[in-house]
Amino acid sequence: MSARVISMTECKDVRVLRTIDDIGKENVDSISEDGFFTYGYFKTLETAKPYNIVLFYLAVYDGGNVVAVVPCYVDLDDRFHGLDGKLPFSGSIVGVANRMGFCLNRLVVCYSPNSYHSKIFIRKGYDGKMVLDLLSRRVDDLCRKEKILFSSFVHVPESERLLIEHLEDVGYKKSPSVNIHNLDIQWSSFDDYLESLESSKVRKDIRREIRKCQENGVTIVEETEFGELSLTLSNLHSNLISKYHKGAKSSYDSSFFRNLVKYARDKTRVFIAKRYGKILGFSLSLQHRDILDTYLVGFDYGIRTSTDFAYFNLLFYAPIKLAIEKRYKRIHFSINGEKEKLKRGCKLEKTYTFSNCHNSILRPVYNLYSKRRMSDRVDAT
């Protein structure tokens, strides 16, 4: 079937919508392929408000039908901005622009917070390049009207060919971002998975970690009624955050987990680790169709020990067993911990941030810096 071409006169029907309810659950979930891009996840963010952002959505309509959906947000505290520590010079540009009155804030487009993979979801049968062109024009209009200096597509994986190949055609400059890690599920059993690993030592270590977890009295079960554990899960995640950032707390208070139950129960997979009836840790993943995204973990460090291997069992082995059983296609294991993920079979994928400076005076400076950053990455490899 040939791609449906949207005429330029239909560009006026790229709508800016303030809540996910304006698009509708069926419209979002029917074209999404990922748990971070579902009605339930966005509704949870809108209701619980764990981040200091202003969420909105761009939706392309063909008549009364939703063709494409892009989550967007204005970042109010720079925590989730697309021009992060990888591009420190961008902060200087923003500071100068603010002082000169060029801009009020930055817009980050086509990114669902914490997903680490930007995507545009387009209904089958439509021309992706044309849809991207329409969306970029709408973003340009928004930025000019609201005096927003930057728009960004952050953490675009190499496999997202539409964005990788065409964002620069609509004015965006490419710069290096983080590496993500994916595990493609292609086994009929966990034993088959183990046998697929190249290192016999790794296979032996995994079996030992599973055995030691059991020998230490730890049981791991999937918990579907995790709403009653909302405060516990929040506290456990805060323990993890404060371990690496002294004094910091989790952004996810108990209302976040309660709202996940309310709006995204069918998209959430929670594993609980217990020792003699006491909860020592959890892992939470989002799931939609045949994709599983690992998301949050947390622990009670007063109960957990370094020899019970609860971390590896919660983060890796329980989700992998679930994915094999449910015949999911892929697990996204996100960023960090590269060595541990690669030796457990994950494949590394590079991502890139694409940003567009909407001020004609500062644009050449930013474009030159982006080009230099890409050149440095090429030289490093």
N, C-alpha and C positions, 0 to 999 in steps of 0.2 A: 504494500500500500504506500503510495507517495505521501510525503509529509504535507500536512495542512499548512498553507502559507497564509499568514495573517496580513491583511493589507495595512498600509501605513495609516489609513484613516481610522483604524481600530486602536491606534496608539492611545487615544483618549480613554480607552477602557482599561488602562492599567491603574488599578485602584489602590489607594493608601488606606489601609484598614487598621483600626486601633485595637481591636480585640480579635482573638482567634474565633470567637463566636460569629463574627461578621462574615467569616469564610465558611464555617461549618465543619463539624467533625468528619462527615462523609467525604466532603471535598478535599480535606487535608489528607486524611488517612488513605484515601483511594489512590493518590498519586505518590505518596511517600514510600520510601523503602528503608527507613531508618528510625529507630526509637527516639532519637533526639529531634526528629522533625515530625512529630505527631501532635494531634489535637490535645491529647492528655498531658504531654510534657509542657506545651506552651500554656495551657490553661493553669497548670500547677505554678509555672513561673509568674503568670499574671496575678494569681491569687495569693500565693505565699510571699512573693517579692523578695527572694533571697539575695538579689543583686541590685545595685543602685543604677539601674538602667531604665530607659523608656522603650519598651517593646512596641513594635508595630510591624505590619506585614504589607508586602506588595503582592498583588494578585492580578494576573492577566486573565481577562475574560474574552471569550469568543461568543458573542451574544450573551446568553445567560449562563454559559458553562465556564467553569474554572479551568484554565489551561495550564497555569503555572503558579507556584507559591514560593515566595522568598521571605524568610524571617529576617527582620532588621531590628537594630536598636541604636539609640543614642546613648553613649556611655557617659555617665555623669561623674565618675571618679577615676577613670583611666584604668580600671582593673582589667577590663576585657577588651581594650582597644586593639585594633589590628596592627598598630605600629608600636610594638612592644619593645622590650629590651634588645631584641634583635636589630632594631633600628633606632638607637638612642638619639640620633640627630633630629629625628622627627619631633621629639619633645621640644627641642629648641625652636624649631619652626613654628610649632603651635604657640609657644610662649611669646614669640615675636608677633605672631599674627593676632593674638589676643590683645597684646598691649597696643597694637596699631588699630584695633577695632575691625580687623578683617573678618574675624569669625567669632562664633559663640561656642561652638563645640565641634565634635567630630561624629560622623555617621559611619557605623560599621554595618555593612549590608551583606546579605546572604551568609549569615552565620548564626547558628543556634548555640547559645552559651555552653561552653565546656564540651562541645562535640568534637572539636579538633578535625573536622572535615567539612568544608564549605560545599554546599550543593545547591543547585536549582532543580526543583522537581517539576518536570514537564510531562503533561499527559501524552501518552503514546500517540503518534500520528501527526505531531506538530513539529514545525521546523525550529530546532533549538537555537540556531544562530539568530533567527529573526526575533525569537522571544527574548534572547539576551540583549539584542539591540534595543528593543522596546523598553526593557527594564532599565538599562543603563541611561536612556534618555530621561526616564522618570526620576531616577536618582539624581541626575544632573540638575533637573528642575527643582527638586527638593533642596539640594544643597545651596543653589543660588538664592532661593527664596528665604531659607532659614539661616543664611550666612554660616554654613558648615564648611569647614576647610577641607576635610578629607572624607572620601568614601572608600570603603575597603571590602574586599573579599578575602577573608583570612583563612589560613591553613587549607589551601586548595590542594588536594592530593594529585599526584601525577596522573592517576587513573581517571580523573574528572576531565576528560578530553575537551569537552565543550568550553569550560572555563580556561583551561590551560592554553588552548589554541586560539581563543578569540577575545579574551579580556583585554589584551594589549591593542586589539583592533578598535576598541571603544574607549581608549584613552587611559587605561590602567597600566601602571608600571610594576614590574615583577621584582620581588625581592625574596631572599631565602627565609624559610620559617622552620618549624620543628619537624622532627621525624616521628611518624606514627608507626604502629605495629599491628599487623593483621594476621589472623590465623584462619586459613581456609579449611573448612571442615570437609574431609573426604574419606572418612573412616566409618566402618559399621560398628566398631566397638572401641572402648578405651584402650584395650590391649593392642588393637590395630594401630591406634594413634602412637602408642609407645614404641611399637616396632618400626614406625616410620621415621623415628628420630635417628639421626646419623650416629650419635655417640652412644656406645654401650654404657659408658659411665653416667651419662645423663639419665638413661633409662633406669639404671640401678639407683641413682639418687632419687628419682621421682617415686619409685616403688618404696624406697626407705622413708621418704617424707610422708607418704600416705600411711605407711605402717606405724611410724612413730607417732603420728597424730592420733591414731586409734589407741595405741598403747598408752598414751598419756591421758586417756579418758575423754578425749574430745570427740564429740559427735557433730556432724554437719548435716543440716536438713534445710530444705527449701521451705520458707515461711510465707504463706499466702495472706495470712491475716496479720500483717506487720503494722497495721494502724495503731494497735494497742502498745506497740513498742516504739512509737514515734520519739518520745523523749529519750529513751535509751539509745536509739540509733543516733540521734543528734549529739548526745554526750560522747558516744564512742567515736564519732567522727571528729569531734572537738579534741579528743585525746590525741588523735593522729596529727591534727593541725598544730596543736601546741607542742608536740614532740619536736617538730622541725621548725616551728616559728614560735618562740617562747612568748607566752601571754596571749596568743591569738586564739580565736574561737571559730568554730564552724559557721559558715554563712547559712547553713541549713538547720534552722530551728525545728522544733517539733511540728509546727504548722506545715512545713514543707513536706514532711513524710505523710502527714494526715491528708494533705491535698493530693499527693501521689496516689494514695489509696482511693480517694474520692474520684479522681479524674483519669488516672492512668494505671489502675490496678492490673488491667489485662496487658499492660505494656511493661510491667515492672517485675523483675525476678530478684528475690532477696534470699540469701543464704545466711543462716545463723549458726555460729559455732558455740557449743556449750560444753562445759566441763562440770559434771555432777550437778546439773540443773542450773548452773550460773552461766550467763551469756558472757563470753570472752571476746567476741568479735562478730562482724558481719561483712558481707559484700552485697552490693546492689548494682544490678545491670538493667539497662533498658532494652526492650526487644520489640521489633516490629517486622512482620513477615518472616524472612529467614536470616535476619541480621541481629546479632546480639552485641550490645555496647557495654563494656565494663565501665562503671561510673564512680561509685563511692565504696570505700572500705573504712572500717574503724575498729578500735580494739580497747579492751580494758587491760592496760599494761600491768595492773596489779595482779591479774590472774594469768594472763598469757606469759608463756616462757619461750625462750629461744629454741628450746628442744621439742616443742610440740608442733612446729611447722604449720600452725593454723593459717598464717598469712598465705603461704603458697597454696594450701588446700582451698581457701576461700576465694582467692583471686584467680587462680588458674584451674585447678583440677575439678572443682565443682561446676564452674561454668562450662568447661570443655566436655565433661560427662553429659551435662544437660543438652548442649548443642548437638552432640552425637546422637543422643536419644531422640531429640526432637527433629533431627535432620535439618538443622539450620545450615546456612551456606557459609557464613563467616562470623568471626568474633573480632571486633575492634578492641584492641587492648590499649589504645591511646598512646600517651607519650611517657617518657622517663623509664627507668629500669630496663634499658635497652639490652644489656647483656643477659639478664634473666629471661627476657621474652624471646630473644633470638634462639637461645639454647633449648627453649621449649617449643620450637617449631614456627614461631612467628616470622613473618617477612617484613622487612623494613620498607617503608614508603616515604619518600620525601614530600614535603608540602611547601607551598609558596604563598606569600601574601601579595595580593595585587591591590594597589592603592592609587587613587586619583586625587591630585591636589586641585581644588576648585578655585584657587586664586591665581590670576594670570601673572601677577608679579612674583609670587613665591614658587609657582609651578616649575620653572626651569631649574631652580635650586634643588628642589626635591627630586626631580627627574634625574638630574646629574648624580645625586647621592644614591638613588636606587640602582642606577647603572653601575656605579662603583661597587655597591654591595654585591650585586650579582657577579661581577668580575672577580671579586675577592673569593667568592664561594667556588667559582670554576677553578681558580688558581689553587685553592686548598685541596681540591679533589685530584 
